[in-house]
């Protein structure tokens, strides 16, 4: 299971699947929204490829600060919009395209003080927006059952109960406040990783980060917001980095493509609703050998692309797209 910006030392700012994404949505023109601005790689590529304007959205204030050195060259073609992509239809309408590159950004991982990395010692934070409850708040206040649910449902960690028990034992000695402290607790519960395997703490850190930032709810709301914000013919491109995110995007697009089906084998075949999207790639697009060699961070990336129709937008339940639903995190 990889992450956007896996914990490697290769170039941290290479946008993954950039070439296949640009090819899939070509020709690029009009107004686009980059819902996960990060280091700005997709935004710059869209502007260079012909977009007249890109609305760049990010909830991390640092993202726009770091773009100050180059953003000016695009003038008013680049619109910086602080906020979350789940509210994109409040920022713009009749968009020609939306790009979402999910997960934690490389620059966030590389800054130990942000608390995302299990390889660098820092405060156990993980807040993308730098406000609200932190990972330390969850680790030190959640019950054993809540922790186990977070680790299992958000990180697909099979040793979730064992790790949750170990965290509670460690809490008896005092609060857990540092990333390496938590990483060592997790490592003590799992076999040592073999060469080529992910670090033992990968799944647990992913799960906590998703819980801190409510990432699955953000994706659920964001897909519906994209449906509302795109004009007929507008393109939606989503890059995911692990199976749960990809499943949510795949099921959302399948439901919105108006696929036929039966409630059971005896029921008549029905079409739920008029298609709202036309799915352009039946299988998710992944990195080719050249990209994998140049950028190991791309190894888990998956791209799905769809074109908006003129059917009216509407809601879809979280359970219908396979979103894990667990008890709300402590606040």
N, C-alpha and C positions, 0 to 999 in steps of 0.2 A: 504494500500500500504506500503510494507516494504522496507527496504534498507539493503544492505550488511553492517552489523554492525549497526542495528537499535539502537536507543538511549536508551540502557538499561545499567544496571550495572553488568550484568553477565560477565563471562570470555570473554574478548574481542578478544581472539585469537583462538577460536574454529572454524575450517573451516566447513562451512555448507555442508550438503549432502556428506560428505567425504566417508562414508562407501558405500552408493549406487553408488557413482561415481566410486570408485575402483572396485566394483563388476561388473559394467556395461562395463568397459574397460579391464577387466582381460582376459588373463594373460598379465601382464605389463612387457615389456622388451624393449631394444633398447634406442633410444634417444627421449626424450619428451621435449616439450616447455610449460612452465607455463607462460602465457602471462600477468598475473596479480599477481606477486609474493607476494606483501603485506607483511604479517608477516611470510610467508614461509610455511604455513601449508600444502598446496597441494604439493609443491615441496618436502618437507621432506617425505610425505606419498608415493609419487611416487618412490623416491629413496629407501625407506625402503621396498617397494613392489616389487622391481626388476628392475626398470629402470637403465640402465647402466649409463645414463647421463641425466641431466635435465638442459635445458637452461632457466634461470629464467629472465624474462623481467619485468621491472617496470620503469615508468617515474619519480617516486618520489625518489630522491637521498637518502632520509632518510631510505627507505626500506632496502637497502643493508647495511647501517650503523648499523641498529638495528639487522641484522642477523649475525654480526661479531662474536658474542659469540658462535655460533654453526656451522656456515657454514664450518669451517675448518675441521670438522670431516668427511666431504664427499670428501675432496680433490678435484681433478680435475673432479670428477663426477658432481659437481655443477658448472655451468658456469653462472656468473652474467653478465647480458646484460642490461645496461641502455638504455632506449628507449621506444617506444610504440609498442603494439602488432600488430598494423596495418601494421608494416614494418617487421613482423616476417620472411617473405620469403627472406629478406635481411640478416637475421641472420643465417638462417639454411634452408636446403632442405632435402627431403627424411625422414621426421620425422615419428616416430612411433605413436606419439600422440600429441595432443594439448589440453590444459585445459585453460579455461577462466572463471574467477570468477568476474563478473562485479560489478560495483558500487564503492562507497567509502569504503575504508578499515576501520576496527575498530580502528586501531591505529591513523588514520587521524581524525576520529570523536572524539577520546578521548583527542586530543591535542587542547585546546582552541585557541592557537595561530595560528592554521591553518584555522580557520574560517568556518568550515563545520557544526558545531553544533549549533542548536537553543536553546540548554539548557545550554550552557557555553558561557560566554562573551569573545569575542575576536575580532580581526580585521576581517572585512568582506572580506575574501580572497578567499578561496575555490580552489586555484590552485594546482592541483596534482603535476605538474612539478615545481612548485614554480617560474614560469616565465610567462610572457605575461599578458594580461588584467585580473584583478581580478573581483570578484563579486561586489565589491564597484564601480569599473569602469562602469559596466553594470547598476547597480542600479541608479547611479548618472548621467549617460549620455544618456541612452536609452530614446526614446520617450514613451509616454503612450501606443501607439499601439504596439511598439516593446516589452515592458514589458508584456503587456497583452498576446501577442502571445507566448512569452517564457513560461509564467506561465501556459497557457492553453495547448499548444501543447507538452511541455516537462514535465509538472507536472500534467496534467489532472486536473488542478484547475478550478472548475466551477465558482468561484468568481474572476476570473483573472482580469476582467475589474475594479471591485471595488477595488481590492488590488492595481492595477496599479495607479488608481486615488489617492489612499491614499499615495502611495510612492511619487508621484509628489507633493502632498500638503506638505508632510513632507520635501521634498527637498527645498522647498521655505524658510525654516528656517535654512538651511545649509546642507552640505553633510551628507549622511548616511554612517557611517564608522564602526559600531559595529554590531555584530551578534544579540545581545539581542535587540538592537534598532530596527533592521528590524523585528525580531520576534514579538515585541510588535505592530508594525504597522500592520503586517499581522493578529495577534490575534484580533485587534480592528475591523477588517472587518468580522469576522466569529463568529458563535456561540461557546460558551465555550464547550470544548470537554467533552463528557461523559466518565465515567470509562470504560477502555478497548479500547477507541478510540485513534487514532493517534493524536499527537499534532497538533493544527491548522496550524502551520507553516511547517509541514512536506513536503507538496507538493510544496510549494513555494521555500523552500531551495533545494529540489531535482532538480527543474527546473533550478534554477540559477546555481547549480553545474554542471549540464549537459551542459548548455550553455557555462560556463567558460571553460570547458574541452573538448568541442565538442565531447561528449561521443557517440552520436548516429552515427556521421560520423565515429568515430573511430571503432565502432562495424561493421558498413557496410563495411568499408575497411578491417577490421580485419578478417571477415568471408571469404572474397575473398582471403586474404593473406594466411589463413589457408588452403584453397582449393589448392593453389599453392604450399604450403610448405609440405603438407602431402604426403607420398608415398602411393601407392595402398595398401589398407588394414589398413592404419593408422586411428586412432580414434580421433574424435573431440568431446569434452565434454564441454558444456557451461552452467554455472549456472547464472541465472538472478534473479532479485529481484523486478521487477514490470512489468506490463502488456505490455508496449510498447517494452521493450527489448525482452521479451519472444515472442511477436508477430513477431518482426524482425527475430529472430532466427528460429522460426517455419516456417515462409514463405520462408526464405532462403533455409532451408533444404527441404521443400516441392517442391520448384522449382528445386532444385538440384537433387531431387530423381526421376526426369523425369516423374512426374505424368501426366496422361492423362487428357484431358479436352476439352471443346468446347468454342469458342469465344461467341457463342450464341446457343440456343437449336436447331437451324436449320443447323448449321455448322457441318461438319464432325469432328469426334473425332480425335485429333492429339496428338502426343508426341512431345513436344517442342525440347528436346535434349536428348542425351544419359545420363543416370543417372550418376552423379558425386559422390553422396553419397547414402548410404543405411541407412535409419533412423531406429534406433534400438528400440526406445520407441515411440509408437503412441501418447501417452499422456505424458505430462511433469511429471517427477518424483518429488514428494514433500516429505517433512520431515515426518517421522512417529511419533507416539505419544511419543516414548522414546526420540527421538532427540528434539522434541518440548519442552519436560519437562526439558531436560538438557541444551538446548540452545534456548531461545526464539527468538534469532536473525534469526533463520532458518524458521520462520513461513511463510514468503513470498517467500522463495527460490524455484526455479523451475529448474530442470536439464533436458537437452536434449542431446542425444548422437547419433552420426552417424559414419559410417565407410566409408572411402574414396574408390572410385573405381579407375579404370585406365583410365577413360574418361578425356580428356584434360580439364584443368581449363579455365575459361572464366569470363568475367565481368557480373554483374547484376546491374540493375538500382536501385537506392535508393527507388524509388516509388514502385517498384515491391516487396519489402519486407516490405512495410508499414512504412518506416522511415519518421517521421515528418520533413517537410522541411519548414523553415521559413526564414524571412529576416536575413541575417548575423548579428551577434552581433556587437555592436560598437567596434572599436579598437583605 
